[in-house]
């Protein structure tokens, strides 16, 4: 990994102060090292994006669409290698890594289609007042910084990169230092497709590199996905520049199960909602609200299902859940297990780290968790589910909404009118009804309250990288 940074169309050595060690979480062992980018190299990447912007934003929507389709095709061509890397560096089971790859391909394809539908330059605006004409232009917002997390590399970067390029923006992408390898595929594809130098730049690094990018005066917009703690720092840096910002942050989401549900089906939705990616999802539905009439039947079945989950190394075993992605996350989750013991929470399943090599924990269920518990209110980012009971629909809504987060929720009920009614009452950005967390590129992604600012995916994801200009002319 001697040249891990892609700047102005060239692969270059890192000149920063940090050596990034990349681990295989199923073994807890390192398998690659790279030097971080320096602050000067971040400057170079932003300058390259700035130089490339005038020509890139003048390309036709059709040209940009063709390049985006090229990204989708080349991701598909690298399918097996990227799936294997996702499994090795993230610890994802194969079926999850396959979905990640398919998601990235679908994202580039979707924004290629949207790019083709963009008006070439102008759209007339009818005016109520005679004697004037008006037209609207949708223009790229400019040079954008993209900072992506470690839990869904390749995917989150596709959600940002594809609409930014479709809009005509140039980009500086910073992957997570935990999973810095897979995003290099985007630089390799850019080279192969002949993407003009400077349109896409990739700089790897830790906090110093991220701070240099998020505070850079040469950016016109920043899009960040990650923790609330880092998000607040990114927001402060952008506030100094008074520039647009998209934040996709944390969650502590609820899954509401009414007593008319099929128990087996409800168990499937609950388990998927908090054990996918070993619970390392901002959208994990880690607060279970279960109605009194079904709780006594549901909770033992849920306990049984969790005890049967196959947890192990996805490269050597057929597994349902892999390890946590980093030692830091493993220690964090273990800390919450200790807190649960200190609080005297009732544990029906799991509640411990597994005694084996690698960063594994057991899928965990705590029941009758009080609202005062840290585990009920704080984002754990691991396969930990906290359950409480409710009696009425209004109680369920009130408890689900009693959170500083507002990213997603799931509603499970055979009464579809009730399910739709509850979905409308929940203070979140996305609700599933009687479903696993199926995310489609055509829909929006983002939350309310402390879960972030702005939306990704769908047409909203494209508009996040567009600036609206009106031109009004006097006809007299």
C-alpha positions in Angstrom: 0.0 0.0 0.0 2.7 2.4 -1.0 0.5 4.8 -3.1 -2.9 4.7 -1.4 -4.0 8.3 -2.3 -5.6 9.3 -5.6 -4.9 13.0 -6.2 -5.3 14.9 -9.5 -5.4 11.6 -11.5 -2.3 10.1 -10.0 -1.7 7.5 -7.2 0.7 9.0 -4.7 2.5 8.1 -1.4 1.1 9.3 1.9 3.1 12.1 3.5 1.1 12.4 6.7 2.1 11.6 10.3 -0.1 8.6 10.8 0.5 5.0 9.8 -2.9 3.4 9.3 -3.1 -0.3 10.1 -5.9 -2.3 8.5 -7.2 -5.3 10.4 -9.1 -8.4 9.7 -11.7 -8.3 12.6 -12.5 -12.0 12.5 -8.9 -12.7 13.5 -8.0 -9.4 15.2 -4.9 -9.3 13.1 -3.5 -6.6 10.7 -3.1 -7.3 7.0 -2.2 -4.0 5.5 -0.5 -0.7 6.3 -0.6 2.7 4.6 0.6 6.2 5.4 -2.0 8.9 5.8 -2.3 11.9 3.6 -0.8 15.1 4.9 -2.6 18.4 5.3 -0.6 19.6 2.3 -1.9 16.7 0.2 -5.5 17.5 1.3 -4.8 21.0 -0.1 -3.5 19.5 -3.3 -6.6 17.3 -3.7 -8.9 20.3 -3.1 -6.9 22.4 -5.6 -7.1 19.6 -8.2 -10.9 19.5 -7.7 -11.1 23.2 -8.1 -9.1 23.2 -11.3 -11.2 20.4 -12.8 -14.5 22.0 -11.9 -15.0 24.5 -14.8 -14.6 21.9 -17.5 -16.4 19.1 -15.6 -19.5 21.2 -14.9 -19.7 22.1 -18.6 -20.0 18.4 -19.7 -23.4 17.3 -20.9 -25.7 15.3 -18.7 -25.4 12.5 -21.2 -21.6 12.4 -20.8 -21.8 12.3 -17.1 -24.5 9.6 -17.3 -22.3 7.4 -19.5 -19.4 7.7 -17.0 -21.7 6.8 -14.1 -22.9 3.7 -16.0 -19.2 2.9 -16.4 -18.7 3.0 -12.7 -21.7 0.6 -12.2 -20.3 -1.8 -14.9 -16.8 -1.8 -13.4 -18.0 -2.4 -9.9 -19.8 -5.4 -11.3 -16.7 -6.6 -13.0 -14.8 -6.4 -9.7 -17.7 -8.1 -7.9 -15.9 -11.1 -6.3 -12.8 -9.1 -5.3 -14.9 -6.4 -3.6 -17.2 -8.9 -1.9 -14.1 -10.7 -0.5 -12.6 -7.4 0.7 -15.8 -6.4 2.4 -15.9 -9.7 4.2 -12.3 -9.5 5.2 -12.0 -5.9 6.3 -15.5 -5.4 7.7 -16.3 -9.0 8.9 -19.6 -9.0 6.9 -21.2 -12.4 6.0 -21.2 -13.1 2.3 -24.9 -12.3 1.8 -24.4 -8.9 3.4 -21.3 -8.1 1.3 -23.2 -9.1 -1.8 -26.1 -6.8 -1.0 -23.5 -3.9 -0.4 -22.1 -4.4 -3.9 -25.5 -4.6 -5.5 -26.5 -1.4 -3.7 -23.5 0.5 -4.9 -24.1 -0.7 -8.5 -27.8 0.3 -8.3 -26.9 3.7 -7.0 -24.6 4.6 -9.9 -27.2 3.2 -12.4 -30.0 5.2 -10.8 -28.1 8.5 -10.8 -27.0 7.9 -14.4 -30.7 7.7 -15.3 -31.4 10.9 -13.3 -28.5 12.7 -15.0 -30.0 12.0 -18.4 -33.3 13.5 -17.3 -31.7 16.8 -16.2 -32.7 19.8 -18.2 -29.7 20.8 -20.3 -29.5 24.3 -18.8 -32.6 26.4 -18.5 -36.3 26.0 -17.6 -38.7 28.9 -18.2 -40.7 30.1 -15.2 -44.1 31.6 -15.8 -44.7 34.9 -14.1 -47.9 36.5 -13.0 -46.5 40.0 -13.7 -46.3 40.9 -17.4 -43.2 42.6 -18.9 -40.7 40.1 -17.5 -39.3 36.7 -18.3 -37.6 34.3 -15.9 -35.7 31.1 -16.2 -34.2 28.6 -13.8 -30.8 27.0 -14.0 -29.7 24.0 -11.9 -26.0 24.2 -11.4 -23.5 22.0 -9.6 -22.8 23.4 -6.1 -19.0 23.1 -6.8 -16.2 21.3 -5.1 -17.5 18.9 -2.4 -15.8 17.0 0.4 -17.2 13.6 1.2 -16.4 11.9 4.5 -17.7 8.3 4.8 -17.8 5.8 7.7 -16.5 2.3 8.2 -19.7 0.3 8.7 -20.9 0.5 5.0 -17.8 1.4 2.9 -18.4 1.3 -0.8 -22.1 1.8 -0.2 -22.1 5.2 1.6 -19.5 6.5 -0.7 -21.7 5.5 -3.7 -24.6 7.3 -2.1 -22.6 10.5 -2.1 -20.2 10.1 -5.1 -22.8 9.2 -7.7 -25.2 12.1 -7.2 -22.3 14.6 -6.8 -20.8 13.5 -10.1 -24.2 13.4 -11.8 -24.8 17.0 -10.7 -21.4 18.1 -12.2 -19.5 18.6 -8.9 -15.9 17.6 -8.4 -15.0 15.6 -5.3 -12.5 14.9 -2.5 -13.4 11.7 -0.8 -12.1 10.6 2.6 -12.7 7.0 3.5 -12.6 5.8 7.1 -9.2 4.8 8.4 -10.8 1.5 9.7 -11.8 0.5 6.1 -9.6 2.5 3.7 -9.1 -0.1 1.0 -12.3 -0.8 -0.8 -12.9 2.9 -1.8 -9.7 2.7 -3.8 -11.8 0.8 -6.4 -13.4 4.1 -7.3 -10.0 5.6 -8.1 -9.1 2.6 -10.2 -12.4 2.8 -12.1 -11.9 6.5 -12.6 -8.5 5.8 -14.3 -10.0 3.0 -16.4 -12.9 5.2 -17.6 -10.7 8.2 -18.3 -12.5 10.4 -15.8 -10.7 13.8 -16.1 -7.9 14.4 -13.6 -9.1 16.1 -10.4 -12.8 15.3 -10.8 -12.4 12.5 -8.2 -9.7 12.6 -5.5 -9.3 10.2 -2.6 -7.3 11.0 0.5 -6.9 8.5 3.4 -6.2 9.4 7.0 -7.3 9.6 10.6 -8.7 12.6 12.5 -6.1 15.0 11.3 -6.9 14.3 7.6 -10.6 14.5 8.3 -10.2 17.9 10.1 -8.1 19.3 7.3 -10.8 18.4 4.8 -13.9 19.4 6.8 -12.3 22.8 7.6 -11.0 23.5 4.2 -11.9 26.9 2.8 -11.7 25.5 -0.8 -14.9 23.4 -0.5 -18.3 24.6 -1.5 -20.1 21.8 0.3 -19.4 19.0 2.8 -21.3 15.7 3.2 -20.5 13.6 6.3 -21.8 10.3 7.6 -20.7 9.2 11.0 -21.0 9.7 14.7 -22.7 12.6 16.4 -19.6 13.6 18.2 -17.5 13.9 15.0 -20.5 15.3 13.2 -20.7 18.3 15.6 -17.0 19.0 14.9 -17.7 18.9 11.2 -20.7 21.2 11.6 -18.6 23.7 13.5 -15.9 23.7 10.7 -18.6 24.2 8.1 -20.2 27.0 10.1 -16.9 29.0 10.0 -17.2 28.8 6.2 -21.0 29.4 6.1 -21.3 26.6 3.5 -23.9 23.9 2.8 -23.7 20.7 4.9 -25.3 17.3 4.8 -25.0 15.2 8.0 -26.1 11.6 8.4 -25.6 10.8 12.0 -26.7 8.4 14.7 -29.9 6.7 15.7 -31.6 4.8 18.5 -34.5 3.5 16.5 -37.6 1.7 17.6 -39.4 -1.4 16.3 -43.0 -1.5 17.4 -44.7 -4.9 17.5 -48.5 -5.0 18.0 -50.3 -8.1 19.4 -51.9 -9.0 16.1 -48.6 -10.0 14.5 -47.5 -13.5 13.5 -44.9 -14.3 16.1 -42.5 -16.0 13.8 -42.6 -13.2 11.3 -42.1 -10.6 14.0 -39.1 -12.4 15.3 -37.6 -12.4 11.8 -38.1 -8.6 11.4 -36.7 -7.9 14.9 -33.6 -10.0 14.6 -32.7 -8.5 11.2 -33.3 -5.0 12.5 -30.5 -5.2 15.1 -28.1 -8.0 14.0 -27.5 -7.0 10.4 -23.8 -5.9 10.1 -23.5 -7.0 13.7 -25.7 -4.2 14.7 -23.2 -1.6 13.4 -25.9 0.5 11.7 -27.2 4.0 12.5 -30.6 2.5 11.5 -30.5 -0.5 13.9 -33.9 -0.9 15.5 -32.4 -1.6 18.9 -35.4 -0.5 21.0 -38.1 -3.1 20.9 -41.6 -1.9 22.0 -43.8 -5.0 22.2 -47.5 -4.9 23.1 -48.6 -6.7 26.3 -50.8 -9.2 24.5 -47.9 -10.7 22.5 -44.9 -10.2 24.7 -45.1 -13.4 26.7 -45.1 -15.5 23.4 -42.7 -13.3 21.5 -39.8 -12.8 23.9 -39.0 -16.5 24.5 -39.1 -17.1 20.7 -36.8 -14.2 20.2 -34.4 -15.5 22.8 -34.4 -18.9 21.1 -33.7 -17.3 17.7 -30.8 -15.3 19.0 -29.2 -18.3 20.6 -29.4 -20.2 17.3 -27.7 -17.4 15.3 -24.5 -18.6 13.8 -21.7 -16.1 14.7 -18.3 -16.6 13.2 -15.6 -15.8 10.6 -17.4 -15.3 7.3 -14.3 -16.3 5.3 -14.2 -19.8 6.8 -17.7 -20.5 8.1 -21.4 -20.3 7.0 -22.5 -17.5 9.4 -25.5 -15.3 10.1 -23.4 -12.6 11.9 -19.8 -11.7 11.7 -17.5 -9.8 14.2 -17.5 -6.2 15.1 -15.3 -4.3 12.7 -12.7 -2.8 15.1 -11.3 -3.5 18.5 -12.4 0.0 19.6 -16.0 -1.0 18.8 -15.6 -4.3 20.5 -14.4 -2.6 23.6 -17.3 -0.1 23.4 -19.9 -2.8 23.2 -18.2 -4.8 26.0 -18.5 -1.6 28.1 -22.2 -1.5 27.6 -22.4 -5.1 28.7 -20.7 -4.0 32.0 -23.1 -1.1 32.3 -26.1 -3.5 31.9 -24.7 -5.6 34.7 -24.2 -2.6 36.9 -27.8 -1.4 36.2 -29.1 -4.9 37.0 -30.8 -5.4 33.6 -32.4 -8.7 32.9 -30.5 -10.4 30.1 -32.4 -13.1 28.1 -29.7 -13.8 25.6 -26.0 -12.9 25.1 -24.6 -10.0 27.1 -21.0 -11.0 26.6 -18.0 -11.0 24.3 -17.3 -14.4 22.8 -14.2 -16.4 24.0 -12.5 -16.8 20.6 -10.0 -15.0 18.4 -11.3 -11.9 16.8 -13.8 -9.2 17.8 -16.9 -11.2 18.4 -19.8 -10.5 20.7 -23.0 -12.5 21.2 -26.4 -11.1 19.9 -28.0 -9.7 23.1 -31.5 -9.2 24.4 -32.3 -7.2 27.6 -36.0 -7.1 28.7 -38.0 -4.7 30.8 -35.3 -2.1 30.3 -36.2 1.2 32.1 -36.2 4.4 30.1 -33.6 5.7 32.5 -31.1 3.1 31.4 -28.1 4.2 29.2 -28.7 1.2 27.1 -32.2 2.4 26.2 -31.2 5.9 25.2 -27.6 5.7 23.8 -26.5 4.4 20.5 -24.5 1.2 21.1 -23.6 0.3 17.5 -23.6 -3.4 18.3 -26.0 -6.3 18.3 -27.8 -5.3 21.5 -31.6 -5.1 21.7 -33.5 -3.5 24.6 -37.2 -4.4 25.1 -40.1 -2.7 26.8 -43.8 -3.4 26.9 -46.7 -1.1 26.0 -50.5 -1.3 26.2 -51.9 1.2 23.8 -51.1 2.6 20.4 -50.5 6.1 21.9 -48.1 4.7 24.5 -46.1 3.0 21.7 -45.9 6.2 19.7 -44.9 8.3 22.8 -42.2 5.9 23.8 -40.8 5.5 20.3 -40.7 9.3 19.8 -39.0 9.8 23.2 -35.5 10.0 21.8 -33.0 12.6 20.8 -32.6 10.7 17.5 -35.1 10.4 14.7 -33.6 8.3 11.9 -35.9 5.2 11.2 -38.5 3.0 12.8 -40.3 -0.3 12.0 -44.0 -1.0 12.6 -45.3 -4.6 12.8 -49.1 -5.1 12.7 -51.7 -7.1 10.8 -53.9 -4.0 10.9 -52.5 -2.0 8.0 -54.6 1.1 8.8 -53.1 1.2 12.3 -49.6 0.5 10.9 -49.9 3.4 8.5 -51.3 5.7 11.2 -48.5 4.9 13.6 -45.9 5.3 10.8 -47.3 8.8 10.1 -47.0 9.7 13.8 -43.4 8.6 14.3 -40.8 11.4 14.3 -38.3 9.8 12.0 -37.0 10.0 8.4 -37.9 6.5 7.2 -40.4 3.9 8.4 -40.8 0.2 7.4 -44.1 -1.6 7.8 -44.0 -5.4 8.2 -40.6 -5.6 6.6 -36.9 -6.0 7.1 -34.9 -2.8 6.4 -35.1 -2.8 2.7 -33.4 0.4 1.4 -34.1 1.4 -2.2 -32.1 4.0 -4.1 -35.3 5.7 -5.3 -36.4 6.6 -1.7 -34.8 9.1 0.6 -32.4 8.5 3.5 -31.9 10.8 6.5 -33.4 11.7 9.8 -34.8 14.2 12.1 -33.7 15.6 15.5 -30.1 14.5 16.3 -30.0 12.1 13.4 -28.8 14.7 10.9 -29.4 17.4 8.4 -30.5 16.8 4.8 -31.4 13.8 2.7 -29.5 11.3 0.5 -30.8 8.9 -2.2 -33.6 9.5 -4.6 -34.0 12.9 -6.3 -33.2 14.5 -2.9 -29.7 13.1 -3.1 -29.1 14.8 -6.4 -30.6 18.1 -5.4 -28.2 18.2 -2.4 -25.4 18.8 -4.9 -27.3 21.3 -7.0 -27.5 25.1 -6.7 -30.6 26.9 -8.0 -30.1 30.0 -10.0 -32.9 32.3 -11.3 -32.4 34.8 -14.2 -35.1 37.5 -14.5 -35.1 39.8 -17.5 -37.1 42.9 -18.2 -38.8 42.7 -21.6 -39.4 46.5 -21.9 
